[in-house]
C-alpha cells in the first residue's frame, strides 16, 4: 500500500517549480522517523473549457507524490495527546 499526495494546480510555471522543489527535498531525506517517497506521477490532461464567451484549449496538470504507507493513527492523533510548546 502507498499514500498519495496530490499537489494543487497553481499554474504550469509555479506548479512545476514547486513540484520539483518538493520532489528534490523529499528525495534527499533519509531518516527512520520520516516516510520514504517511493515515486511520483505527472499527468497532462488537455481539455476544452468555456472562457469569456468562447471555447479555449487548456491543459490541466495533475502532480502526485507517492509515499510508503504507515499504518496506525494519523500524525494529528499522535501529537494532540502530547504537551507541545506553542509559539504565538
N, C-alpha and C positions, 0 to 999 in steps of 0.2 A: 504494500500500500504506500501511496505517496500523498503529500499535501501540496496543493497548488495555490499559488498566489497570483491573482490577475492584477496587472498594473493598469490603472485607469488611463484612457486615451486622452492625452493633453496636446495632441498635435504631433506631426511627424518629427519635427526638429527637436522640440523639448522632450518628447517621449523617447526618442532614440537615445538622446544623451543621458536621460535619467535611467533608462533601462540598462545601458552599457555600464554606467557608473555603479548601479546596484549589483549587476551581474559580476563586475570585476571585484567589488568589495567582498561579496559573498563567496566567490570562487577562492579567494585567498585565505578565508577563515579556516582554521583547523584547531578546534578546541572541543574537549569532551562534553561541555555543557551547551554547545550550540549545534543545532541540527545541520546536517550536511545538505548542500544544494546538489541535487542529482542531475539537473539539466534545465532546459528552457524550451520554449516554443514561441515562435514569432510568425504570425499568420496575417496576410493582407487579404482583405475582403472588398473587392470592387462592388459598388452599388450605385444605383441612380436614386437621387433624392430631389424633392421639390424644394427649391430655394429661391426666394424673391421672384416668384411668379414663373419660374421655368425649371425644367429638369436639368440637373447637372450630375456629372460623373464624379463620385467621391470614393476614396479608399479609406476604409476603416482598418486600423492596425490593432491586432489583438496580441498582447505580450503577456506571457506567463512564465513564472519561475517554479520549478518543481523541487520539493524538498523531501527528505526522508520523513516518514510519519512517526510521530511519537504518541504512543497510546497512553491512556490515562486522562487526567483532567487537563483543563486549559491552563495557560500561564496566568490568566486573570484569577482563577481559583487558587492557584498556588500562592500568589503574592497578596491577596486580600486578607489572608489569615496571618500575615507577617507584620511585625512592627516596622514600618518604613518611615524614614525621615522625609518630611515634606518640606520643599523649598517654596517660599512664597515670593 
